[in-house]
């Protein structure tokens, strides 16, 4: 482009002016014209995905990795390594290898992403599964636990015991009721005493509890002496737990219909299923058009219905396509989805292998709320021009409602990967969010609130002033990812229930005018990793679990209202 030369400017005293896009410096007897070129456009192009991940030397505690170089229109400045959606480490753009810590006999699915100087993050590489070997040879079983006691509070039984011993280390205890395993407790630290809560025990009957210990190589002790107890007549905490159905795909979204049947989403098969809880019969209604799997936590995710479902038969679904995440609605017609009725409500939500968020909830204001992840690109969580890393609010027809704080769809920002959403009786919105390395967060979602990611994780500053930044919202509760990775959240009678995969547990937490109180871990290890938690009718709770390749759908009866 040829610059346009402005008219000469003379100044007796010297000075400068901006004229016609040029900076003119005027000195006595001299005019210097300096072209002010326009700012270059921002870099928005992502690097290509890194090449295939190779696995080198693997010990019981470490894994050597390498991968192919990614390319970019500028320069690749770094690579990030993830296992099962959790960030492990980052290296510079000139490094194509890393050694990460591993867990003996634990399978990790590992992938790598690339990033450039502008913070653009590439698509993920293909995943590779790695299982480090056991550390050495150990054939000696632990001793049997001692001092086992059992006490009943209604239909909840507390079992306590003393630590067992082992030549290496006890890693877990299995608890048995009447000969059947009902739970597992991890043997962490140097604790000398352990307890387990058993819920929904058959009322007014006698039961015997025993405990066994095991080590990291699967050596199992004999069972302890039995402790006998009689359960009370009244239900407490969880009244009954009934397995209703099983599926081979991961069930992430679930909603109960007015007639008592259940719709659930097969995440990776991208289809919606209708379940009759009375018979356990599951019938496929068809696939969601355009939905794809990401090989991570993408696919058909959130599923909900509006309070007007009995009249309009709309099903609302959050799903992943080849290019983005979307929210759409389509009608249920008899025994199938009416794909011709499908309406896209919101498109262009950034997608990735992981961190897609995906939960949908209707609020008491009749608006639809959606949780979106940062699409493994943390800077997007603070970018009001992006729908990633946000809680969104919109009308059932997809239009932007009055009252949104930023004029668009965004209700709150600064989220990493919120996957649980629920409203209490006060109309307060709560969210459960997976952390990076430090903590998971339970947040009260305020209109226009900024929850800090990536500058802040929980209460830990990640850069700069981090959590001390003015205007950042603090979480109401935090706990370590090994005890969390909670993707489901339901509130029934102002008691929150968090379904957690990492700790294989269900947290129960009453909600009061002051916030969250007395968070209790329930079902620890009894049903494996928990995925979804959804409220049902008449004080019931729906839970989905995932162990290996099997999903189980559970219905839990809760105590009656006080």
N, C-alpha and C positions, 0 to 999 in steps of 0.2 A: 504494500500500500504506500502511495506517495503522500507524505505529509503536506498539508496546506500551510504555506508561510503567511503568518499574520502581518499586518502593517507594523512597521518599526515603531517602537515606543521609546521615547527619550525621557530621561529623568535626570534632573540636576543632582539629586541626592542619592540616586541608585535605589533599587527596589526590585520587586518581582510581581507579576500578575499571571493568572491563568487565563489564556485567551484562545478560543477555538480549539480546545484539546491540546494546546501546546503551552509549555512553561517558558515564559520570556523573562530573562534576567536583564535588567537595564542598569548599566553603569555609565558613568560620565564618559561620553565619547565612544562608547562601545555598546553594541547590542548583541547579546548571545542568545540564540534560539535553541532550546533543548526540547526534543520531542518527548512527550509523555505518552508512552505506548499504553494501550488498554491492558487491564489485568488479564492474564491467561484464564481460560475457563477452568473450573474445578475438575479435578481428576475423579471421575466416577466409574471408571472401568475396572472391573475385578480382575485379579490375576487368574490364570488358568489353574485348574486343579493340579496339585502335585501328582507326580507319577506313582506307580504302584509301590506300596510300602513293603519293604523286605525285612525279614527277621533274622538277625545274626545270633551271636552267642546269647543264650538264655540260661540263667541260673535260677535257683529257687527264689531269689530276691531281686533280680535285675533282668531287663530285656533290652537288647541292642537292636536299634531300628535304623533303617535308611529308607530314602524315598527319592523319586525322580524330581528334577528341577521343574518348578513352575515358571511361566513366562508372564510378562506384564508390559503394558505400553510405556511404563517408566521403569521402575526397578522393584523387584521383590525385596522387601526389607526384613521379613521374618517368616518363620513357620511355627505353627502351634500344633501340639500333639494332644489328642483326646483319647480317653478310653470310656466307652459307653456314655458319651455326651459330657463327660467331666474333663475339664482342662487339666493336663498333667504338667506340661512344661512348654516353654517357648525358646526358640533359638534364632540366631541371626539369619539374614537372607543368603549368606554365603555358606551356610551349613546345611548339609543334606543328611544328617545323621544325629542321633541322640541315644543316650542310655537312660532308661527310666526305671524306677522302682517297680517291682511286681509283687504279687501275693502268691505264695506256694499253692499249687493245685487249684488256682482260681482262673477261670477263663475270662480274658478281657478282649473286647472288640475295639481295635485301635484304628484311628484314622488321623490324617494330617490336613491342615488347611494352610494356605499362604496368605500373606497380607502385604500391601504396599505402603508407601510413606503417607498416603492420604487416609489410610485406615480401611481401604476396601479389602474385603475378605473373599477369598476364592471359594468355589464349591469344594466340598470335601473329597479327598481321595477315596478310592475303594477301601473298605475296611478289611482288616486282617485279624483273625482270631489267634490269640496266643495264650497258652496255658503253661506257666512255669512249673517245673517238677517239684516234688516234695524236697525238703531240706534233709538229706541224709536218709538213713534207714532206721525206722522206729517200729518195733513190733510189740512193745510192752504196753499193755492197757493201763489206764489210770486205776486208782483204787475206787471202790464204791463210795459215793457221798454218805456222810453220817449225819446224825442229829436231825432227821427229817421230821417236820411237824406240819400239820394241816389244821387250819381254823376256818370256819364258815361265817359269812355275813350274808344272810339270805341265800341266794343262789350263786354267790361269789365265794370261791374258796382260795385262800392264800396258803401256798406251800412254801416253807422255808427249810434250808439245809446248810450244812457246813461244807466248805470247799474240799474237793478231793485232791489227791496228790498224784504226780506223774513224773517219770524220769526226765521228760522234756518240758511239756506244758499242757495243762488242760485247756481246751479251747471253747468247749460248750457243754451244757447240761441239757438232757432231754427229760421232760416231765411226763409221767404216765398217770392216767386216771383209769382205774379198773382194767389195767393192762393195755390201754390204748394211749399212744402218744398224743398229748394235747398241747404241747408247747416246747420251745427251745429257748434257753437263756445263754447268751454269750458270756464266756469267762474272761472278763476284761480286768486289767490291772492286777493288783495284789489283794483283791477282796477276799475276805474269809467267810462271809455269809452271803447267801443268795436267796432271792424270793421270786415266786411266779404267781400271778393272779389268773385263776381259771373262771371264766364267765359263762353264764347260761347253763350252769350245772343242773341236772334234773332235780327238781325240788323235793324236799321231805323224804330223801332216800339216803342210804349209806354208801360211801365211796372210799376206796383205798388209793392213796397216792404213793408213787415211788419215783426215784430219780436215778439216772445213770450219767456217767461222765464220759467224754470222748476227747481225743487229741487231734492234732492237725492231719495225721495220717489215717484217721478213721478207726483207730483202736478204741474199743468201747468197753467200759467197765461192766461188772455185774450190776444189777439193780439193787438199790438200797432196800433196807427194811421198810415195810409199809407203814403209813400213817393213816389211821381211819378217822373219818369225819362224817357227820350227818348234815346235809344241806338244809337250809331253812325253807319255809313255805312261800316266802315272798320274793319276787324278782328284784334284783339290784343290778344296776349298771347295764348289763346286756342280758336279756331274758332268754333268748334262744338263738342259735346260729344254725341255719338250714342250708346245706348245699342244694341249689336248684338246678344248675346245668353246668356243662363243661363245653369248652370250645378249643380248637387247635390254634386259633389266631388270638392275638392280643386284643382284649376288650377294653377300650379306653373311654369311649363315650357310652352313656346309658341313661335312659329316662323311662319312668313309669307312666303309662297312659291312663286316662280316666277310667277305663274298663278293667284296670288291674293287670293288663298285659304289659310287657316290657319291650322297648326297642333298644338294641345295642349295636354298636359299630364294630365291625371287624377291621381293625386299623390297616393291616397290610393287604388284606384281600379287597379292601375298599368297598365293602358292602354293608348294608343295614339288615338286621335280622329281627324278627318278631318272636318273642318268647312267651309261652304260656306257663306261668309259674306253677299252676296246679298239676300239670303233667310233665313239665320239663321239655315239651316239644318246641324245637326251634325251627323257624321257617324263614328262608332268605327272601327278602323283598326286592333284591336287585342291587347292582353296583351304583355308586355315585358317579355320574358321567364326568370324565376328565380327571378323576382322582388318580394319583400315583403314589407309590411307596418311595421313601427316600433311603431305605436301608438303615434308618435311624429311628427318630421319633416322629416322622411325618407319615401322612396317609389320611384316613378318615378319622378325625379326632373328636372334637366336641359335638354333642348331640343334645337338642332340647326341643321343647314345644312351648307355645305361648299359652297363656290362660284361656285363650279363645279357641283352643284346638278342637273342642267338641263341635264347633260350628265350621271352622275353616280347614281343618285337617292339614295345616302346614307343619312340616318338620324342618327345623333349622339345623344346619350342619356346617362345621368348620373342617376344611379339608385342604390337602396339598395337591397342586397341579405340577406340571413339568416346569413351570416358570415362577409360580408364586403360591402363597396361601390364600384361600378365599373363604368367604362366608356366603352361603346360598340358602334358599328354601325351596322345597318341593312338596307336593301334596301326597299324602297316603291315600291310595285308592284301593280299598278292599285288601287283597293279599299281595300288593305290589306297589312300588314307587311309581308315581306318575312323572316320568322323566321329562315329558313334554311341558309340564307346568313349572319346570325349574327356573328360578330367577336368581341371578347373581346380585347380592346385596352389597358386597364389598370385595374388591379385587385389589391386587397389587401389594398385598402384605408380604414382606420379604420372607423367603423360605430358605432352609438349609437342611443338612442331614439331621441336625439336632437343633434344639432351642426354638421350636416352632410354637410354644405355648399351646393354645387350642381350646381352652374351656369356654363354654357359652352359658350365660345365665340371664333370665329375665328378672328385672328388678320390680319392686312394688310400684314404680312409676310407669310400668308398661313398656319400658325401653329394654333393648337387648344389649348386654354387656359382653365383651369378648376379651380374653387375655391373649396377648401375643408375645412370643419370645424375641430375643435380639438377633435371631438367625445367625448366631456365632459371629456377629459383627458388633462388638460392644458399643462402639461409638453411636450406633443407630438409636440406642436407648435414650440418648439425650438430644436427638435430632427431631424437632417438631415437624420436619418435612417428611419423616418416615413413620410408617405405622408399626414398625418393629419395636419390641421392648416397651409395650404400652398396655393399658386397659382402655378399650374403646367403648363408646356409647352411641347407639343409633336407634332410629325407629324400626319397627318390625318390617317396614317396606324398604329399608336401607337408607332412608333420607336422614340428613343431619338434624337432630332436634334442637330446639331452643334450649339455652342454658349450658351448653358445653363450654368449658372454660377458654378454649383456644380458637373457637369458631369453626373447628372441623370435627373429626370423629374422636379426637383424643380426649380422654377423661383424666388419665394420670400417665406419668412417664417415669423413666429411670428404672425399668424392670429388666432383669436378666432372663428369667424363664418362668413366668408365673403360669401355673397349671391348675391351681385350685381357685374357684370363685364361689362365694356363697353370701346370701343376705340373712341377717338376723331379724327378729321381730320389730326392731326399732327402725329398720330400713338401712342399717349400716352394712356396707359392703366390705367383706374380708377376702384376702387373697393369700394363697400359699405359694411360695416361690423357692425354686431350687437354687442353692448357692453354687459358687465356683469351687473354692478349696476350703473356705472357712466355715460358713454357717448357712443353713436354710433360714428363711424368714417367714413369719406370719404377720401380715400387714393389714391395718385398717386403711382402706382406700378412700382418700379424701379427694374431693373435686379439685382438680388442678395440682394434686400432690406430685412431688418429685422424689422418688425413692432411691436416688443416688447412684445406681449402677451406671458406668463402671468405676466411678470415683470412690464408691463406698460399697462394701459388702457386709450386711448386717451392721455391726458397729465398728468394723475394721476399715481404716482408710486405705485405699488402694493407690492413690496418687494425690499430690498437692494437699489441700486442706481436707480432701476426702469427706468423711462423715461430719466434719465441722463446718462444711459449706452451708452458708445461710440458706434456709428454705428447704433443706432436705428433710424428709420424713423418716423418723426412726421406727424400726419394727417393734411390734408389741411382744414378740417372742422370737427366740432364735435357738437352734440346736444344730449339732454337727451333722454334716452330710451323711456320715456313716449311720446315724440314727434317724435320718430323714429321707431325702429324695421323695418328697410327698407330692403326688400328682393329682390326688383327689381330695375334695373338701366338701362336706355337707354340714348343714346346721339344722338340727331338729330340736324344737322347744328350747331354743337359745343355748344349746350345747353343741359345740363344734366337734366334728369327727374328721381326722386327717388320715388318709390312706397313704402309707409310706412304703416304698420299695426297698430303700437302702437299709432300714432297720427292721423290715418285715413286721411292721406293727401298725396298730390303729391308735392314734392319739385321741383322747377324750378331753375336752377343755370347755368348762362352763364360761359363758359370756355374760358379764354384768355391766352395769353402768360405768364401771371403772375399767372395763376391758376384759382381758383374759385372765382366768384364775385356775390354779391347781391342774396343770396339764399332766395327765396320766397316760403312760404307754400301756395299751391293752393288746391281747392276742400276739404277744411277742414271739415270732417264730412259729406260731401254731399253724398258719396257712401259707407260709412263704411270703414273697414280696407282694404287697398290696398296691393296686393300681388306681382304681376309681372308687369314689364314695358319692352316693347319690341318695337324696331323701325319697322315701316312698310314702304311701298313704298310711294313715292311722298309726303314726309313730314307728314306722319301719325304716330300715336303712339297708341300702343295697351296696355290696362290696364286690369288687372283682380282684382276683389274685392271679399271679403268674409264676409257675414253677416249671422250669425247663421249657417244654413246648406246649404245656397245658394251661389254659385259663379256667378258673373256676368262678362261678357266679354264686354269691352267698346272699341270703336274706336274713337280716338280724332284727329280731323283735326287741324294742326298747321299752323301758319301764313306762307305765301309764303316767299321764300328766298328774302333777301333784294337786 
